[in-house]
Amino acid sequence: MRRHSGREDPLKKNVCAAAAFILAACSLAALERPFFNGCTGFSAGVQNRPDTSSFKPECFGESFLTGQIDFGGTLFLRGGFYVYGDDIFKYDSLSFAERNARFRMEECSATLKLSSSGASHYINAYIGNFEPIGSDLFLQRQFGIKPVSSSFTSSYRGLAGISYYPMYAKGLGYTFRPEGPLAFGISCYQNEALSDESSSDALNLDVRFASLLGITAADLSMGLALPEDEGDENYFFATKEIQIHGGLTFLVGNRNTTSLLIKAGINRLRLTKKNSGSDKINKWSDIYAFAEARAAGKYIAIDSSGFFFPRETAQDMVFLRHTAESKDAESVFGGNVNIHSEQLYIGATRTSLGAHTTFAVSRTYEEKFKASLLISPYAGIDIFGGSLNASLSVDCLSLADADKRAQCYSAQVGFKVNF
């Protein structure tokens, strides 16, 4: 069925009703003194323009800010945004003749916690990229653990990190947390990130299960998406297909010795009436997979990983964005070895050193392939209450090609701090 333009969106009505309910609870939560905390970060990088063989570097910048107001553990108000600027010193951009920056509200949410005998209940109303599939943010908020994501996939997109499943949502959620290390969730939201030439957005219904048992941490999400078809105005809501999606984050082991991290998911498994007998994934960019084995010694640690990422995911990563610059790229796959040490000190100041060696292949929509061999040394230092990091990436396979030599370098400096 399709919504008429004259009728009010029922999902928006539900979001407004939930927001009104949560705001009404503020009178009780206000009895507790609110506590504010957050995280911010910014970075700047330089690389050569991908469309030229001459030396024409461009500088990009990105920044994020997230914050949380905790009213006595009963009400949580969260917000965050992300800003990205491309070629920030280009004259056309400085004179406002050309737009080169984008601003995105990453999260605006309210969570009400209710307690009953032997369980806790969380009611969420949100807009944005709220606890997305593939992120370990749900595990962090439910069980209070440290981030489990790999340093290879680090980014400056905010607390949720890189985006695996396309999501920009308006919706409601409920999480049931019994006594013990288990959590069950369900959410219903309108996802604008799935819009394309034939649909404006999609109605999603997701279920989620998370656990923290022994030396394992797991987060499993599954759901259905119903893209809204814009071809027929005779229905309140119409759809031509059902999209199944899901994602798994799984960590086993001890982070101080050896561990294994696995992330995998499908963003769109399309079911249609026409080809219901042959469910299919239409594009390789609908799949992501990442596995990393970690071994840590007293001074040196080695992380070995294999990956398959959509271009939209890879281009946000500090150590992989260089291979995903081409707009023709559909996906990036390969392997990475990270040799690093986190136990170095300059006086009482902790520092870290390491290097990623990455073999990556980008695949285009025309099924063409481009290989890269990246050497990416990096360093970090704890300073000003946060962490200052710098990295340099060199594509060794492009050094021998005079037409590509200028494009084989990139560098980035960033700072993150919790407050």
Residue pairs with C-beta under 8 A, 6 or more apart in sequence:
1 235
1 236
1 237
1 238
2 228
2 229
2 232
2 233
2 234
2 235
2 236
2 237
2 238
3 9
3 10
3 236
3 237
4 233
4 236
7 236
9 190
11 170
11 171
11 188
11 189
11 190
11 203
12 170
14 172
15 125
15 127
15 170
15 171
15 172
18 123
18 125
18 172
19 110
19 125
21 112
22 75
22 110
22 112
22 123
22 125
23 110
25 74
25 75
25 112
26 71
26 75
28 74
29 71
29 72
29 74
29 75
30 71
31 72
32 71
32 72
32 73
32 74
33 72
34 69
34 70
34 71
34 72
35 69
35 70
36 67
36 68
36 69
36 70
37 67
37 68
37 70
37 418
37 419
38 65
38 66
38 67
38 68
38 418
38 419
39 64
39 65
39 66
39 158
39 159
39 416
39 417
39 418
39 419
40 63
40 64
40 65
40 66
40 416
40 417
40 419
41 63
41 64
41 156
41 414
41 415
41 416
41 417
42 61
42 62
42 63
42 64
42 156
42 414
42 415
43 61
43 62
43 63
43 156
43 318
43 412
43 413
43 414
43 415
44 59
44 60
44 61
44 412
44 413
44 414
45 59
45 60
45 61
45 410
45 411
45 412
45 413
46 57
46 58
46 59
46 60
46 410
46 411
46 412
47 57
47 58
47 60
47 322
47 325
47 407
47 409
47 410
47 411
48 55
48 56
48 57
48 58
48 406
48 407
48 409
48 410
49 56
49 57
49 58
49 87
49 407
50 325
50 326
50 407
52 406
53 402
53 403
53 404
53 406
53 407
54 406
55 406
56 406
58 86
58 87
58 89
58 90
59 87
59 88
59 89
60 84
60 85
60 86
60 87
60 88
61 84
61 85
61 88
62 82
62 83
62 84
62 85
62 156
62 157
63 82
63 83
63 156
64 80
64 81
64 82
64 83
64 106
64 156
64 157
64 158
65 80
65 81
66 78
66 79
66 80
66 106
66 107
66 158
66 159
67 78
67 79
67 80
68 76
68 77
68 78
69 76
69 77
69 78
70 76
71 77
73 113
74 112
74 113
75 110
75 111
75 112
75 113
76 109
76 110
76 111
76 113
77 109
77 110
78 107
78 108
78 109
78 110
78 111
79 105
79 107
79 108
79 109
80 105
80 106
80 107
80 108
80 128
80 158
80 159
81 103
81 104
81 105
81 106
82 103
82 104
82 106
82 156
82 157
82 158
83 101
83 102
83 103
83 104
84 101
84 102
85 100
85 101
86 100
86 101
87 93
87 100
88 100
88 101
90 98
90 100
92 98
92 100
93 99
93 100
93 101
105 127
105 128
106 128
106 129
106 157
106 158
106 160
107 126
107 127
107 128
107 129
107 130
107 158
107 160
108 126
108 127
108 128
109 124
109 125
109 126
109 127
109 128
109 130
110 124
110 125
110 126
111 122
111 123
111 124
112 122
112 123
113 120
113 121
113 122
114 120
114 121
114 122
114 123
115 121
118 178
118 179
119 176
119 177
119 178
119 179
120 176
120 177
121 174
121 175
121 176
121 177
122 173
122 174
122 175
122 177
122 185
123 172
123 173
123 174
124 130
124 172
124 173
124 174
124 175
124 187
125 171
125 172
125 173
126 169
126 170
126 171
126 172
126 173
126 189
127 169
127 170
128 168
128 169
129 158
129 160
129 163
129 167
129 168
129 169
130 167
130 169
130 171
130 173
131 137
131 138
131 141
131 160
132 160
132 163
132 164
132 165
132 167
133 164
133 165
133 167
133 206
133 221
133 245
133 246
133 247
133 265
134 162
134 163
134 164
134 165
134 247
134 249
134 263
134 265
134 288
135 149
135 160
135 161
135 164
135 249
136 147
136 148
136 149
136 161
136 219
136 249
137 159
137 160
137 161
138 183
138 185
138 208
138 210
138 219
139 145
139 148
139 210
139 212
139 217
139 219
139 249
140 146
140 147
142 175
142 177
142 183
142 210
143 181
143 183
143 210
143 212
143 217
145 212
145 217
146 255
148 217
148 249
148 251
148 255
148 261
149 161
149 261
150 261
150 290
150 292
150 303
150 305
151 303
151 338
151 340
151 354
152 292
152 303
152 305
152 307
152 317
152 319
152 320
152 336
152 338
152 356
152 358
153 161
153 162
153 290
153 317
153 320
154 161
154 317
154 318
154 319
155 161
155 162
155 316
155 317
155 318
156 318
156 414
156 416
157 163
157 316
162 313
162 316
162 317
163 312
163 313
163 316
164 247
164 263
164 265
164 267
164 288
164 313
165 245
165 247
165 265
165 267
166 191
166 193
166 194
166 267
166 312
167 191
167 193
168 191
168 192
168 193
169 189
169 190
169 191
169 192
169 193
169 204
170 189
170 190
170 192
171 187
171 188
171 189
171 190
171 204
172 187
172 188
172 189
173 185
173 186
173 187
173 188
173 189
174 185
174 186
174 187
175 183
175 184
175 185
175 208
176 183
176 184
176 185
177 183
177 184
181 211
181 212
181 213
182 209
182 210
182 211
183 208
183 209
183 210
183 211
184 207
184 208
184 209
185 206
185 207
185 208
185 209
185 210
186 205
186 206
186 207
186 208
187 204
187 205
187 206
187 208
188 203
188 204
188 205
188 206
189 203
189 204
189 206
190 201
190 202
190 203
190 204
191 201
191 202
191 203
191 204
191 225
192 200
192 201
194 201
194 202
194 225
194 227
194 243
195 201
195 202
196 227
198 227
198 229
198 230
198 231
198 240
199 227
199 228
199 229
199 230
199 239
200 228
200 230
201 227
201 228
202 225
202 226
202 227
202 228
202 243
203 225
203 226
203 228
203 237
204 223
204 224
204 225
204 226
205 223
205 224
206 221
206 222
206 223
206 224
207 221
207 222
207 223
208 219
208 220
208 221
208 222
209 218
209 219
209 220
209 221
210 218
210 219
210 220
211 217
211 218
215 252
215 253
215 254
216 250
216 251
216 252
217 249
217 250
217 251
218 248
218 249
218 250
218 251
219 248
219 249
219 250
220 246
220 247
220 248
220 249
221 246
221 247
221 248
222 244
222 245
222 246
223 244
223 245
223 246
224 242
224 243
224 244
224 245
225 242
225 243
225 244
225 245
225 268
226 237
226 239
226 242
226 243
227 239
227 240
227 241
227 243
228 237
228 238
228 239
229 238
229 239
229 240
231 238
232 238
240 272
240 273
241 270
241 271
241 272
242 270
242 271
242 272
243 268
243 269
243 270
243 271
244 266
244 268
244 269
244 271
245 265
245 266
245 267
245 268
245 269
246 265
246 266
247 263
247 264
247 265
247 266
247 288
248 262
248 263
248 264
248 265
249 261
249 262
249 263
250 261
250 262
250 263
251 259
251 260
251 261
251 262
252 259
252 260
253 259
253 260
253 294
255 294
255 296
256 296
257 295
257 296
258 293
258 294
258 295
258 296
259 293
259 294
260 291
260 292
260 293
260 294
261 290
261 291
261 292
261 294
262 290
262 291
263 288
263 289
263 290
263 291
264 288
264 289
264 290
264 291
265 287
265 288
265 289
266 281
266 286
266 287
267 285
267 286
267 287
267 288
267 310
268 281
268 282
268 283
268 286
269 279
269 280
269 281
269 286
270 279
270 280
270 281
270 282
271 279
281 287
283 330
284 310
284 330
284 331
284 363
285 310
285 311
285 312
285 330
285 331
286 310
287 308
287 310
287 331
288 308
288 309
288 310
288 313
289 306
289 307
289 308
290 305
290 306
290 307
290 308
290 309
291 305
291 306
291 307
292 303
292 304
292 305
293 303
293 304
293 305
294 301
294 302
294 303
295 301
295 302
295 303
298 343
299 341
299 343
300 339
300 340
300 341
301 339
301 340
301 341
301 342
302 337
302 338
302 339
303 336
303 337
303 338
303 340
304 335
304 336
304 337
304 338
305 335
305 336
305 337
305 338
306 334
306 335
306 336
307 332
307 333
307 334
307 335
307 336
308 331
308 332
308 333
309 317
309 320
309 331
309 332
309 333
310 330
310 331
311 324
311 329
311 330
311 331
311 332
311 362
314 320
314 321
314 323
314 324
314 331
314 332
315 321
315 324
315 325
318 391
318 412
318 414
319 336
319 356
319 358
319 374
319 376
319 378
319 391
319 393
320 332
320 358
320 360
321 410
322 372
322 374
322 393
322 395
322 410
323 329
323 332
323 360
323 362
323 370
323 372
323 374
324 332
324 362
326 362
326 364
326 370
328 364
328 365
328 366
328 368
329 362
329 363
329 364
329 370
330 363
330 364
330 365
331 362
331 363
332 360
332 361
332 362
332 363
333 360
333 361
333 363
334 358
334 359
334 360
334 361
335 358
335 359
336 356
336 357
336 358
336 359
337 356
337 357
337 358
338 354
338 355
338 356
338 357
339 354
339 355
339 357
340 352
340 353
340 354
340 355
341 352
341 353
341 354
342 350
342 352
343 350
344 350
344 351
344 352
344 353
345 351
346 381
349 381
349 382
349 383
350 381
350 382
351 379
351 380
351 381
351 382
352 379
352 380
352 381
353 377
353 378
353 379
354 377
354 378
354 379
355 375
355 376
355 377
355 378
356 374
356 375
356 376
356 378
357 373
357 374
357 375
357 376
358 372
358 373
358 374
358 376
359 371
359 372
359 373
359 374
360 371
360 372
360 374
361 369
361 370
361 371
361 372
362 369
362 370
362 372
363 369
364 370
371 397
372 395
372 397
372 398
373 395
373 396
373 397
374 393
374 394
374 395
374 396
375 393
375 394
375 396
376 391
376 392
376 393
376 394
377 391
377 392
378 389
378 390
378 391
378 392
379 389
379 390
379 391
380 387
380 388
380 389
380 390
381 387
381 388
382 388
384 415
384 417
385 417
385 418
385 419
386 415
386 416
386 417
386 418
387 415
387 416
387 417
388 413
388 414
388 415
389 413
389 414
389 415
389 416
390 411
390 412
390 413
390 414
391 411
391 412
392 409
392 410
392 411
393 409
393 410
393 411
394 408
394 409
395 404
395 407
395 408
395 409
396 408
398 404
398 405
398 407
398 408
399 405
399 408
